Amino acid sequence: MNPLDFDIKSSTVEKLIDVVAAAIGKLSAPYLLRKIAAAKGQEILQISESIEKARDAIGKEFKIQYDGGNITITAKDVGPNGVEGTDSRIDDRLRTIETERQKNLDRITLFALREAARIATSAAQAPIDKDWTNRFFSMSQDVSNEQMQEVWGKILAGEVNRPGSFSLRSLKLLRNLSQQEAESFRQIVQYGIKVEDCSYIFANEACPYRQGGSMWNEALLMRELGLLSESIFFVTIPCSNETSVKLRYEEKQFEVLAKVGKADLRLNGYPLTAIGRELSRLIEVAPVTGYFDCLKADIEKKGFICRTYG
């Protein structure tokens, strides 16, 4: 994957670059780094080679630093028996940690740039909350798995495009989510059906996440994690013969009406939580064959009218 292989054509991309530069420094903005690297790459390479040669010549007990064209050589903090002292070990540990964190953040912001270019819309003019960006980079800096970095990148791009799209609670949950748990959530979201502004997993015969189904334990795990409602096993949808309720599953959709007066449609299933709905927007759904048709048949068996719309 080449995250920089895209056209910069939206205000979302421009706003993202500004947000990243303001939050973690302009040199951490991948777009700016690319420009700097193009101009300075050969010079940096030559300097690095020269420093390595000098280090081999003078020995490990000296430290070589390059800063703005100036090279300094100083004795390292060496303790008895030639072992580097505590200060040097602390510096080395912190440098190792922060170097890895910077690599993680660079990768995440590259994914964010690619997602911002894919969205290719006019970003909302409202600024992102500074506390949100600070918490975002603080939580994401230790994410080293590439798939999870891509998720964090999508969140950053989505928040830049529409501030308020992702809550700090969602970031906190995602930070503690393993790759395997994230994959389990991606799979269960394939069964998410929109009812007005909510999303539900309907536990019909075509859904393996129903109680007693092959994926029931995964549904329980999602409930424990706070992605599915913990206490609701039934979905109650008020209907009437005059006002319909619309159900949508990607490109498929139908509306439900009661035959006479008003009635409550009760179905087996459970809703995604607010956090679950936020994170589900990051997932591309490939509709499961037969699942939506099975739901429609169940509703008609209960005496309600289903008709296609749109």
ABEGO torsion letter per residue (X at the ends): XBAABBBBABAAAAAAAAAAAAAAEAAABAAAAAAAAAAAAAAAAAAAAAAAAAAAAAEAABBBBBBGGBBBBBBBBBBBGGBBBAAAAAAAAAAAAAAAAAAAAAAAAAAAAAAAAAAGBBBBABBBBAAAAAAAAAAAAABABAAAAAAAAAAAAAAAABBGABBAAAAAAAAABBAAAAAAAAAAAAABBBBEABBBBBBBAABAABBGBAAAAAAAAAAAAGABBAABABBBBBBBAABBBBBBBEABBBBBBBABEBBBBBBBEBBBBAAAAAAAAABBBBBBBGAAAAAAAAAAAAGBBBBBBX
